[in-house]
């Protein structure tokens, strides 16, 4: 299947993407892709460095006649979000991504594609390998662990790079030039609870929520997509209120930066209420599907009989935690008052695990305003602390403040208009880009972000548009030729 990807235009780009996608590279397990990139640079005879946290830097001299231009840092992250459909048999630790062409799109078989940020990495590899692309001196920066903590960008020390311009290739709309992004913070609530033996008169049921689109918890948080953890909690809350439903286990969501697509719970109800319970759950399921039918046409809610669980949650803790999840904000908290249509602050209730006497709830709170980010994080903290949870705020990273006087922005905006006959959309985004972090140790570097059309990032529906990649590649080549003099 990947052979047809290699025939796409521009072949330099798609061939490198296919090479990269043959290498397993989930976040925090980047050892193989780090070795792959180092081997790539060394085989080209280029100066290749691995810093102390695992970022890879490859330096290439300017082509003839471009020696007096400003050195450019081309930057993308090596790791990818590892998400798959529940019925897909795939091991991200050992397998390469299986890709195929569907019309104007490249997709993966039941998994994330890795176009975020693999197409950026492949772009830089193609430039490094080229013998006919005009460019100034290049410092290729491949960071690690962008998707689950940005620890690569955080660990990059000052002084390793000399470039005056940074091109971040991690934007997912080809008509957009990014000049700013949101910061983020992880909110994690935990507590223990006493497990009670399930009474003999109770019977077991499995509740499954699946078929949701999922997606990027920053870029798509405003789209009204369903959150499996919130839907599941709604069902459990209703089941308890009406029939005394008791929870044994919950396993919902996955990564913090992905909108949860699936959740599964094992519960117990009084046998005497079985028929009424099933009728109520069917009504609730129909109601929820009706509410979400436009955005989530494939939503499935299944209520299946199972063996009665051996244990259930302490009643008081169950009441408290279901109320806390109900009360905790999920979605957009505030839109920007300064930038039209930009989400300022949001939260994603990403992960809910209840099992064996332990509760863990993971959220990712984002904002382009630092004080608002902390305010919402504290709101969530207070919500969960009221039900006896311990709450940790961690993984805090800054946003990237827009610089509308950027010299490279002016160059790129004019180039885009000349190439496409219309102005680009110059904007900040609600995703977390590494520019804000990198700018802490490189405050004088002029930074910009752009990329090809990628849809459904952080979900198995992720897809990259072929025609957009062609448009983007032309833009990259023109930008490199147009870098101003030192």
C-alpha positions as CSV (number, residue, x, y, z in Angstrom):
1,X,0.0,0.0,0.0
2,X,2.8,2.4,0.9
3,X,4.2,2.0,-2.7
4,X,1.3,4.0,-4.1
5,X,2.2,6.8,-1.7
6,X,5.7,6.9,-3.1
7,X,4.3,7.7,-6.6
8,X,2.5,10.9,-5.4
9,X,3.7,14.3,-6.3
10,X,5.9,15.9,-5.0
11,X,7.8,12.6,-4.8
12,X,10.6,14.0,-2.7
13,X,8.1,14.8,0.1
14,X,5.9,11.6,-0.1
15,X,9.0,9.3,-0.3
16,X,10.4,10.8,2.8
17,X,7.0,10.5,4.5
18,X,6.8,6.9,3.6
19,X,10.4,6.3,4.9
20,X,9.5,8.0,8.2
21,X,6.2,6.2,8.7
22,X,7.9,2.9,8.5
23,X,9.6,3.7,11.8
24,X,7.5,3.3,15.0
25,X,7.5,6.7,16.8
26,X,4.9,7.1,19.6
27,X,5.5,9.9,22.0
28,X,8.0,9.1,24.8
29,X,9.2,6.1,22.8
30,X,11.2,7.9,20.1
31,X,14.5,5.9,20.4
32,X,14.1,4.3,17.0
33,X,13.1,7.5,15.1
34,X,16.0,9.4,16.8
35,X,18.4,6.7,15.6
36,X,16.8,6.9,12.1
37,X,17.2,10.7,11.9
38,X,20.8,10.6,13.1
39,X,21.6,7.9,10.5
40,X,19.9,10.0,7.8
41,X,22.0,13.0,8.6
42,X,25.3,11.2,8.8
43,X,24.7,9.3,5.5
44,X,24.3,12.7,3.9
45,X,27.6,13.8,5.4
46,X,26.0,16.6,7.3
47,X,26.8,17.7,10.8
48,X,24.4,15.8,13.0
49,X,23.8,16.3,16.8
50,X,21.7,14.7,19.4
51,X,21.2,16.9,22.4
52,X,20.9,15.7,26.0
53,X,17.1,15.2,25.8
54,X,17.0,13.5,22.4
55,X,16.3,16.3,20.0
56,X,18.2,15.9,16.7
57,X,19.8,18.8,14.9
58,X,21.2,18.4,11.3
59,X,23.0,21.3,9.7
60,X,23.4,21.9,6.0
61,X,25.4,24.8,4.4
62,X,23.8,27.2,2.0
63,X,23.6,26.5,-1.7
64,X,25.8,28.5,-4.1
65,X,24.8,32.2,-4.1
66,X,22.7,31.9,-0.9
67,X,25.6,32.2,1.6
68,X,24.7,35.8,2.6
69,X,21.1,34.9,3.6
70,X,19.9,34.5,7.1
71,X,20.3,31.0,8.5
72,X,16.9,29.3,8.8
73,X,15.9,26.8,11.4
74,X,13.4,24.3,9.9
75,X,11.5,22.6,12.8
76,X,9.1,19.7,13.3
77,X,8.5,17.1,15.9
78,X,9.4,13.4,15.5
79,X,6.7,11.9,17.7
80,X,3.1,11.1,16.7
81,X,-0.2,10.5,18.5
82,X,-0.9,6.8,18.7
83,X,-4.6,6.3,18.4
84,X,-6.4,3.3,16.7
85,X,-10.0,2.1,16.4
86,X,-10.9,-0.6,19.0
87,X,-11.3,-3.2,16.3
88,X,-7.9,-2.5,14.7
89,X,-5.1,-5.0,15.4
90,X,-2.0,-2.8,15.5
91,X,1.0,-2.3,17.7
92,X,2.4,1.3,17.5
93,X,5.6,0.1,19.3
94,X,6.6,-2.4,16.6
95,X,4.7,-1.6,13.4
96,X,5.0,1.1,10.7
97,X,1.9,3.0,9.6
98,X,-0.1,1.3,6.8
99,X,-1.2,4.1,4.4
100,X,-3.4,4.2,1.3
101,X,-4.8,6.8,-1.1
102,X,-8.5,7.7,-1.1
103,X,-9.2,10.2,-3.8
104,X,-7.3,13.4,-2.9
105,X,-6.4,12.1,0.6
106,X,-3.8,9.9,2.2
107,X,-5.2,7.9,5.1
108,X,-4.1,5.1,7.4
109,X,-5.8,1.8,8.0
110,X,-7.6,2.2,11.3
111,X,-4.9,4.3,13.0
112,X,-3.6,7.8,13.1
113,X,-1.6,8.7,10.0
114,X,1.2,10.6,11.6
115,X,0.9,13.5,9.1
116,X,1.0,15.6,12.3
117,X,3.9,16.3,12.3
118,X,5.4,13.7,9.9
119,X,4.8,15.8,6.8
120,X,6.8,18.6,8.4
121,X,9.6,16.2,9.2
122,X,9.5,14.7,5.6
123,X,9.6,18.2,4.2
124,X,12.8,19.0,6.1
125,X,14.4,15.6,5.1
126,X,13.6,16.3,1.4
127,X,15.3,19.7,1.6
128,X,18.4,18.3,3.4
129,X,18.7,15.5,0.8
130,X,18.2,17.7,-2.2
131,X,20.8,18.8,-4.6
132,X,18.7,21.2,-6.7
133,X,16.7,23.2,-4.1
134,X,18.1,26.7,-3.5
135,X,18.3,27.6,0.2
136,X,20.3,29.5,2.8
137,X,22.1,27.7,5.6
138,X,19.7,25.2,7.2
139,X,19.6,24.1,10.8
140,X,17.0,21.3,10.9
141,X,15.6,20.8,14.4
142,X,13.7,17.6,15.1
143,X,12.2,17.7,18.5
144,X,10.8,14.8,20.6
145,X,7.7,14.4,22.8
146,X,5.7,17.3,21.4
147,X,2.4,15.5,21.8
148,X,2.6,14.5,25.5
149,X,4.5,17.3,27.2
150,X,6.7,19.2,24.8
151,X,9.7,18.0,26.8
152,X,12.0,18.1,23.7
153,X,11.4,21.9,23.2
154,X,11.6,22.5,26.9
155,X,15.0,20.7,27.1
156,X,16.6,22.4,24.1
157,X,19.3,24.7,25.4
158,X,20.3,28.1,24.1
159,X,23.4,28.3,22.0
160,X,22.8,25.1,19.9
161,X,21.2,27.1,17.1
162,X,22.4,30.2,15.3
163,X,19.5,30.8,12.9
164,X,17.6,34.0,12.9
165,X,14.4,32.7,11.4
166,X,12.4,29.6,12.5
167,X,10.0,27.9,10.2
168,X,7.7,25.6,12.3
169,X,6.0,23.2,9.9
170,X,3.2,22.1,12.2
171,X,0.1,24.1,11.1
172,X,-2.8,22.1,9.5
173,X,-4.5,24.6,7.2
174,X,-2.7,25.5,4.0
175,X,-4.1,29.0,3.8
176,X,-3.0,29.8,7.3
177,X,0.2,31.4,8.5
178,X,0.5,30.9,12.2
179,X,1.8,33.7,14.4
180,X,0.7,32.5,17.9
181,X,-0.7,29.6,19.9
182,X,-2.1,28.6,23.2
183,X,-0.3,27.4,26.3
184,X,-1.4,24.4,28.2
185,X,-1.4,22.7,31.6
186,X,-2.3,19.1,32.7
187,X,-4.9,18.8,35.5
188,X,-4.9,15.4,37.1
189,X,-7.3,14.3,39.8
190,X,-6.7,11.1,41.8
191,X,-8.1,9.4,44.9
192,X,-8.6,6.0,46.3
193,X,-11.9,4.4,47.4
194,X,-13.2,1.4,49.3
195,X,-14.5,-1.5,47.2
196,X,-17.6,-3.1,48.4
197,X,-18.6,-6.7,47.6
198,X,-21.4,-6.7,45.1
199,X,-24.7,-8.0,46.7
200,X,-26.1,-11.2,45.3
201,X,-29.3,-9.6,44.1
202,X,-27.5,-7.3,41.6
203,X,-26.7,-8.2,38.0
204,X,-24.0,-6.9,35.7
205,X,-24.1,-4.8,32.6
206,X,-21.4,-3.3,30.3
207,X,-22.0,0.1,28.9
208,X,-20.0,1.1,25.9
209,X,-19.8,4.4,24.1
210,X,-18.0,4.4,20.8
211,X,-18.0,5.6,17.2
212,X,-17.3,9.2,18.0
213,X,-15.0,11.2,15.7
214,X,-12.5,12.2,18.4
215,X,-9.9,14.7,17.1
216,X,-7.5,17.4,18.3
217,X,-8.4,18.7,21.7
218,X,-7.1,22.2,20.7
219,X,-7.9,22.8,17.1
220,X,-11.3,21.0,17.2
221,X,-12.5,21.8,20.7
222,X,-15.0,24.4,19.4
223,X,-16.7,22.0,16.9
224,X,-19.2,20.5,19.2
225,X,-17.8,17.0,19.0
226,X,-18.9,14.4,21.5
227,X,-16.7,13.6,24.5
228,X,-17.1,9.9,25.4
229,X,-16.2,10.5,29.1
230,X,-19.0,13.1,29.4
231,X,-21.5,11.0,27.6
232,X,-20.7,8.0,29.8
233,X,-21.0,10.0,33.0
234,X,-24.4,11.2,31.9
235,X,-25.6,7.6,31.4
236,X,-24.1,6.5,34.8
237,X,-25.6,9.5,36.6
238,X,-29.0,8.9,35.2
239,X,-28.8,5.2,36.0
240,X,-27.9,5.9,39.6
241,X,-30.6,8.5,40.0
242,X,-33.3,6.3,38.7
243,X,-32.2,2.7,39.5
244,X,-29.4,2.9,42.0
245,X,-26.8,1.9,39.4
246,X,-23.4,1.1,41.0
247,X,-20.1,1.4,39.2
248,X,-17.5,-1.3,39.2
249,X,-15.0,0.0,36.5
250,X,-14.7,2.8,34.0
251,X,-12.1,3.1,31.2
252,X,-12.6,6.1,29.0
253,X,-10.5,8.2,26.6
254,X,-6.8,7.9,26.0
255,X,-4.4,10.8,25.5
256,X,-4.8,14.3,26.9
257,X,-4.6,16.0,23.6
258,X,-7.2,13.8,21.9
259,X,-11.0,14.3,22.3
260,X,-12.2,11.0,23.8
261,X,-13.8,8.7,21.3
262,X,-14.6,5.6,23.4
263,X,-15.5,4.7,27.0
264,X,-16.5,1.4,28.7
265,X,-18.0,0.9,32.1
266,X,-18.9,-2.2,34.1
267,X,-21.9,-1.6,36.4
268,X,-24.3,-3.5,38.6
269,X,-28.1,-2.9,39.0
270,X,-30.8,-4.6,41.1
271,X,-32.2,-7.5,39.1
272,X,-35.7,-6.3,39.9
273,X,-35.1,-3.1,37.9
274,X,-33.6,-4.7,34.8
275,X,-36.4,-4.1,32.4
276,X,-37.0,-0.5,33.5
277,X,-33.2,0.1,33.4
278,X,-32.9,-1.1,29.9
279,X,-35.8,1.0,28.8
280,X,-34.4,4.1,30.4
281,X,-30.9,3.6,28.9
282,X,-32.5,3.1,25.5
283,X,-34.3,6.4,25.8
284,X,-31.2,8.2,27.1
285,X,-29.2,6.8,24.3
286,X,-31.7,7.9,21.7
287,X,-31.8,11.4,23.2
288,X,-28.0,11.8,23.2
289,X,-27.7,10.5,19.7
290,X,-30.4,13.0,18.6
291,X,-28.5,15.8,20.2
292,X,-25.2,14.9,18.5
293,X,-26.5,13.5,15.2
294,X,-25.1,16.3,13.1
295,X,-21.5,16.1,14.4
296,X,-21.5,12.4,15.5
297,X,-23.6,10.4,13.1
298,X,-21.7,7.2,14.0
299,X,-22.1,7.4,17.7
300,X,-23.0,4.0,19.3
301,X,-24.2,3.3,22.8
302,X,-24.4,-0.4,23.8
303,X,-25.9,-1.8,27.0
304,X,-25.0,-5.5,27.2
305,X,-25.5,-8.0,30.0
306,X,-22.4,-9.4,31.6
307,X,-21.3,-11.4,34.6
308,X,-22.0,-9.5,37.8
309,X,-18.8,-7.7,38.9
310,X,-17.2,-9.0,42.1
311,X,-16.9,-5.5,43.6
312,X,-18.4,-2.0,43.3
313,X,-17.4,1.5,44.3
314,X,-18.1,3.0,47.7
315,X,-21.5,4.7,47.3
316,X,-20.4,8.1,48.7
317,X,-17.4,8.3,46.5
318,X,-19.4,7.2,43.4
319,X,-21.9,10.0,44.1
320,X,-19.2,12.6,44.5
321,X,-17.1,11.6,41.5
322,X,-20.0,11.4,39.0
323,X,-21.2,14.8,40.2
324,X,-17.7,16.2,39.8
325,X,-17.3,14.9,36.3
326,X,-20.7,16.3,35.5
327,X,-19.7,19.7,36.9
328,X,-16.2,19.9,35.3
329,X,-16.1,22.1,32.3
330,X,-15.4,20.4,29.0
331,X,-15.1,22.4,25.8
332,X,-14.8,26.1,25.2
333,X,-14.5,28.3,28.3
334,X,-14.0,31.6,26.6
335,X,-13.5,33.0,23.1
336,X,-10.8,35.6,22.5
337,X,-11.9,39.2,22.8
338,X,-8.9,40.3,20.7
339,X,-8.7,37.9,17.8
340,X,-11.9,37.0,15.9
341,X,-13.0,33.4,16.0
342,X,-10.1,32.3,18.2
343,X,-10.8,30.0,21.2
344,X,-9.0,31.7,24.1
345,X,-9.5,29.1,26.9
346,X,-10.7,25.5,26.9
347,X,-10.6,22.2,28.7
348,X,-10.6,18.5,27.5
349,X,-11.7,15.8,30.0
350,X,-9.5,13.4,28.3
351,X,-9.1,10.3,30.5
352,X,-11.2,8.6,33.2
353,X,-10.0,5.5,34.9
354,X,-11.8,3.9,37.8
355,X,-10.7,0.4,38.9
356,X,-9.3,-1.6,41.8
357,X,-9.9,1.1,44.4
358,X,-8.3,3.9,42.4
359,X,-9.6,6.9,40.5
360,X,-7.6,8.9,37.9
361,X,-9.1,11.8,35.8
362,X,-6.8,13.6,33.3
363,X,-7.6,16.9,31.7
364,X,-5.7,19.3,29.4
365,X,-6.5,22.9,29.9
366,X,-5.4,25.4,27.2
367,X,-5.4,29.2,26.9
368,X,-3.6,31.9,25.0
369,X,-4.0,34.0,28.1
370,X,-1.7,32.7,30.9
371,X,-3.9,34.0,33.8
372,X,-7.1,32.5,32.2
373,X,-5.3,29.2,31.8
374,X,-4.5,29.1,35.6
375,X,-8.0,30.3,36.5
376,X,-9.7,27.5,34.6
377,X,-7.2,24.9,36.0
378,X,-8.0,26.1,39.5
379,X,-11.7,25.9,38.7
380,X,-11.2,22.2,37.8
381,X,-9.0,21.7,40.8
382,X,-11.7,23.0,43.1
383,X,-14.4,20.9,41.5
384,X,-12.4,17.7,42.0
385,X,-11.1,18.6,45.4
386,X,-14.7,19.1,46.7
387,X,-15.2,15.4,46.1
388,X,-12.0,14.4,48.0
389,X,-9.6,14.1,45.1
390,X,-6.0,15.2,45.2
391,X,-5.3,17.4,42.2
392,X,-1.9,17.9,40.5
393,X,-1.2,20.7,38.0
394,X,1.8,19.7,35.8
395,X,3.3,20.0,32.4
396,X,2.8,23.7,32.2
397,X,4.0,25.3,29.0
398,X,3.7,28.8,27.7
399,X,1.8,30.2,24.7
400,X,3.3,32.0,21.8
401,X,2.6,35.7,21.6
402,X,1.9,37.0,18.1
403,X,4.4,39.4,16.5
404,X,2.5,41.2,13.7
405,X,5.7,43.1,12.8
406,X,7.6,39.9,12.0
407,X,9.9,40.3,9.0
408,X,9.4,36.7,7.8
409,X,5.6,37.1,8.1
410,X,5.7,40.0,5.6
411,X,7.9,38.0,3.2
412,X,5.6,34.9,3.4
413,X,2.3,36.8,3.2
414,X,3.4,38.5,0.0
415,X,4.7,35.2,-1.5
416,X,1.5,33.4,-0.6
417,X,-0.6,36.1,-2.3
418,X,1.6,36.1,-5.4
419,X,1.4,32.3,-5.7
420,X,-2.3,31.9,-4.9
421,X,-4.0,35.1,-5.9
422,X,-5.4,35.7,-2.4
423,X,-4.2,36.8,1.0
424,X,-3.3,34.1,3.6
425,X,-5.2,33.8,6.8
426,X,-2.7,35.2,9.4
427,X,-3.8,33.8,12.8
428,X,-3.1,32.4,16.2
429,X,-4.3,28.9,16.9
430,X,-5.7,27.1,20.0
431,X,-3.3,24.2,19.6
432,X,0.0,24.0,21.5
433,X,3.0,24.7,19.2
434,X,6.6,24.6,20.3
435,X,7.4,28.2,19.2
436,X,6.5,29.7,22.6
437,X,8.8,27.3,24.4
438,X,11.7,27.6,21.9
439,X,11.4,31.4,22.2
440,X,12.3,31.3,25.8
441,X,15.9,30.3,25.0
442,X,15.9,32.0,21.6
443,X,14.1,35.2,22.2
444,X,15.5,37.0,19.1
445,X,14.5,34.3,16.6
446,X,11.7,35.4,14.2
447,X,9.2,32.5,14.2
448,X,6.4,31.5,11.9
449,X,4.2,28.3,11.5
450,X,2.6,26.9,8.4
451,X,1.8,23.5,6.8
452,X,-0.5,21.5,4.4
453,X,-4.1,20.6,5.0
454,X,-4.4,17.8,7.6
455,X,-7.8,16.8,8.9
456,X,-8.8,14.7,11.9
457,X,-5.4,14.9,13.6
458,X,-5.1,12.8,16.8
459,X,-7.8,10.4,15.6
460,X,-7.9,7.4,13.3
461,X,-9.7,9.6,10.8
462,X,-6.5,11.7,10.3
463,X,-5.9,12.4,6.7
464,X,-3.5,14.5,4.6
465,X,-4.7,16.2,1.4
466,X,-2.5,15.4,-1.7
467,X,-3.3,18.6,-3.7
468,X,-2.6,20.7,-0.6
469,X,0.7,19.1,-0.1
470,X,1.7,20.1,-3.6
471,X,0.6,23.7,-3.0
472,X,2.5,23.7,0.3
473,X,5.7,22.2,-1.2
474,X,5.8,25.0,-3.8
475,X,5.4,27.5,-1.0
476,X,8.3,26.0,0.9
477,X,10.6,26.2,-2.1
478,X,9.7,29.8,-2.7
479,X,10.1,30.8,0.9
480,X,13.6,29.3,1.0
481,X,14.6,31.2,-2.1
482,X,13.2,34.4,-0.6
483,X,14.9,34.4,2.8
484,X,16.3,37.9,3.3
485,X,20.0,38.7,3.6
486,X,21.8,38.9,7.0
